[in-house]
Amino acid sequence: MDTNDKVIYLDNAATSWPKPPVVSQAMSEFLAKDAANPGRAGHRMAVAAEKMLDQARGQLTEFIGGTDSHRLIFTMNCTDALNIAFKGFLRAGDHVITTTLEHNSVSRPLQAMADGGFISLTRVEFSPRTGVIDPADVQRAIGPKTRLIALSHAGNVLGTVQPATEVGRIAQEHGVKFLLDMAQTMGVIPIDVVRQHVDMLAFPGHKSLLGPTGTGGLYVHTSVSVADLAAFREGGTGGDSSSPLQPRIFPYFLEGGTPNTVGVAGLAAAARYVQGFGPEKILAHERQLVQRFVDAAGDIDGVIIYGPTGANAAANRVGTISFNVDGHSPHEIGGILDEAFSMAVRPGLHCSPYAHKQIGSFPEGTVRLSPGHFNTSDDIDALVAALREITA
Ligand SMILES: Cc1ncc(COP(=O)(O)O)c(C=O)c1O
């Protein structure tokens, strides 16, 4: 098979690559054997496909400390999960608190609802030095109409991990629901939805969980009832066909249409791989690579690193960091790294314009480096050497 082993891939925050071989194996095995439409018929292939989905639901629910696997909804990606949550849960007149760290998949649906006069919105700022929000600011923003707090567990520009436990506690104390966007943390930072008071959790399957693109999920904890939600995608469910409306039972309530069974087969294999390897070991490796970059690139003339720097730059990060090279646009640096050095990094705004406004890199953005599970110290050393050459 033709592979891309000449490229140094450092764009795992967008989607992880490569995937563990068990992922494509599980997908081709499922395709070859059981890839019927789950639940749509009583035949053995449909039953096998349904069983595979159920097992994957159970496995991922356990991964996040959930209590009811029927409440884990498979989605196309994290954006899809966030839209299902926002559009299903929010009501006219609600006040929502979010932050300036958020990805457009949080910012845009909320801004559109605010512009339409449907909700009011407060964006809590983070500290550009630490890259972290202050939970006290979230508490201060709560008012009589606040119904939801939406927070990314780690921002995708600076990679800094947010105080989800404290925010969950504040939300619970004030009777406000808490939606956690685990786009950058699912698979590397453990979560317990019960202990950490997470009411809805959105995650992609294709980033740190190492699954295929086209996968993700939304877990709706028992603290949010069916009555609190509106169906987002109404259609076939494979059962209860006589009902004129979407059946109000999890997971079918939020899962209209044929699911991405092939993708979920790959996602389940990926999650087993991650669990077996150890999320904490994967995180430690990614942090070590980020720290190696900071230690080596920090003293190159003209290289500006955003967020925490110094000896503990990676201590509160996932494997993501942003930098710029003085006098060059991020797109220029990204282009040179790609064309002259075969390195895949991500230049620009990374779908998070508010974060760049706060760190002073708007509108050009930054160069984002996001090493993953399969990167090595040599990859980082090669990047640093390339930056030395570019800046010389
Ligand atoms: C913090 C954050 N939230 C949401 C998303 C959207 O995820 P997806 O690409 O799976 O839709 C991303 C993607 O990079 C992200 O970084």
The ligand as an SDF file (V2000), in Angstrom:
LIG
                    3D

 16 16  0  0  0  0  0  0  0  0999 V2000
  -12.1990   22.5910   20.7670 C   0  0  0  0  0  0  0  0  0  0  0  0
  -12.8600   22.0180   19.5460 C   0  0  0  0  0  0  0  0  0  0  0  0
  -14.1930   21.8500   19.5330 N   0  0  0  0  0  0  0  0  0  0  0  0
  -14.8260   21.3220   18.4680 C   0  0  0  0  0  0  0  0  0  0  0  0
  -14.1340   20.9330   17.3440 C   0  0  0  0  0  0  0  0  0  0  0  0
  -14.8820   20.3630   16.1770 C   0  0  0  0  0  0  0  0  0  0  0  0
  -14.5640   19.0070   16.0290 O   0  0  0  0  0  0  0  0  0  0  0  0
  -14.9140   18.2230   14.6920 P   0  0  0  0  0  0  0  0  0  0  0  0
  -13.8310   18.5410   13.7270 O   0  0  0  0  0  0  0  0  0  0  0  0
  -14.8880   16.7790   15.1160 O   0  0  0  0  0  0  0  0  0  0  0  0
  -16.2390   18.6510   14.2530 O   0  0  0  0  0  0  0  0  0  0  0  0
  -12.7530   21.0970   17.2980 C   0  0  0  0  0  0  0  0  0  0  0  0
  -11.9890   20.7350   16.0930 C   0  0  0  0  0  0  0  0  0  0  0  0
  -10.8310   20.9910   15.9550 O   0  0  0  0  0  0  0  0  0  0  0  0
  -12.0940   21.6410   18.4390 C   0  0  0  0  0  0  0  0  0  0  0  0
  -10.7730   21.7950   18.4710 O   0  0  0  0  0  0  0  0  0  0  0  0
  1  2  1  0
  2  3  1  0
  2 15  2  0
  3  4  2  0
  4  5  1  0
  5  6  1  0
  5 12  2  0
  6  7  1  0
  7  8  1  0
  8  9  2  0
  8 10  1  0
  8 11  1  0
 12 13  1  0
 12 15  1  0
 13 14  2  0
 15 16  1  0
M  END
$$$$
